[in-house]
């Protein structure tokens, strides 16, 4: 499948920002699951500089601004050809040992309520068990936009009984780690025919299964990832995978944020 993505984020600052540095993680992953045909990242203000890839293979950029007071728009337009390997991630370029992703974070640490989602003690295989975990998490909370934010933990989400894809993913990652499976949070895009995550980025989880590798599970949709997903970044939790992070120096003002997103399948000519 060929997927076209148009992503745009705009910032309006209340006063002049003496210094602004932004880290950009918007370039889709290059692997056997997906081939980047084209990708253009543009900023209306500042200098865009590509920096070395990190140990997880992310292609990263920085934007540098001084004394910026005008609105800023950061956009990414890309075309990606995707393939369906039934959730298995193939050809990832990374140098991090999977066991690094056994470490819990404040956003993924499970409580008793999360651990009690798992009722079965005996399953046929690791693959079956990970599918079972994904199924358990998919029905653990109700998808409800606007009920959580970037600081909401898995415990917070399970306690209130609602959340978005970020929260489903944090719950699954924490649960898998508790049961001895390296797991990580994944950020990207999805070609979605449902009302879930409309006009927004998407999140899911990857679980490392011995003798198989990293497998993508989407608890929000209760399935494995397929050719409708475009992977961008991964990390311990959401805070490690933000598509745009910014650091301002000597700035006491505010900013208004707006974003637009279009994810469409390319039709045959």
Steps between C-alpha positions, in 0.01 A plus 500: 500500500614855430403757764524879473538701820470876545585616851510860619551660841478876556616708797398855594713662772368772731832686491850478357686176573872577551610146414306194385641157419264227376573130453308343212414129478272492197691296243340155460699188587689336214460121517358210302150584624508845348697682233514880502442609141524869587502712816529876529526671840473881491497781757370848426742651752852400600773272373422131451805277555520122478688344792651150536263206537454369852556140615142411407552610140284812517577758233496825699506873432542815708354845436686803637334840549608826663274792590196346336169682542313407181287184478690185408375207293674162481376266229578153377378351173590143419407205285567155645460156347398250768488121521311268732716250690223414749644722772862383475745786456772411251826677419507753785836678525579534869779417744304482827461162669131410541544441874546876545124521449423295809537817710176656617438875508258718695265489202504121456539358854195275557292480816291212635201591284711479185666174607156350570409543133687173442279212615664207323820350632560236234528574127641301213784732401653845541327610180161390634567667834592834341185489289309424819656803673402720207143369517481561876620859468269579206196460726658645816397862440261690275638712217398855581681796350596788727491304826879469536812699414870437441561467875234232559646169618372150438377492861312828455332374184393164642371676813271735310408236242563706189777632280641515149747290301788632712339359814414161350864473390642595841283236668611229256868595520496492881312170511734331252808618690358367826468156340861506380455617142698802378245751374505853365272785405469582128386825343387540142203526268213272405268490204183470707147446371348531848436807714785411735799737498342709226734774375775405741815295525474142623678288760546128553746261663773263390577187703819301454437127467802266515588328170261731319588865567304819553128465434263796476176479700226765491284458811284795399380299198564155653725374221855480371634778280473456125555700182266776622757613758795735447757472777699811598661458843526277805611533861434410861174699498334799335748749643780337299314508167357851468507605136592857596675604821599859574723678750467877547757721671409811703134484397211562738223527243247249371441324171195385308527168320299374206552197280353345190542149363394314190572128447377360171555194285632584157255398235605330176548727203 
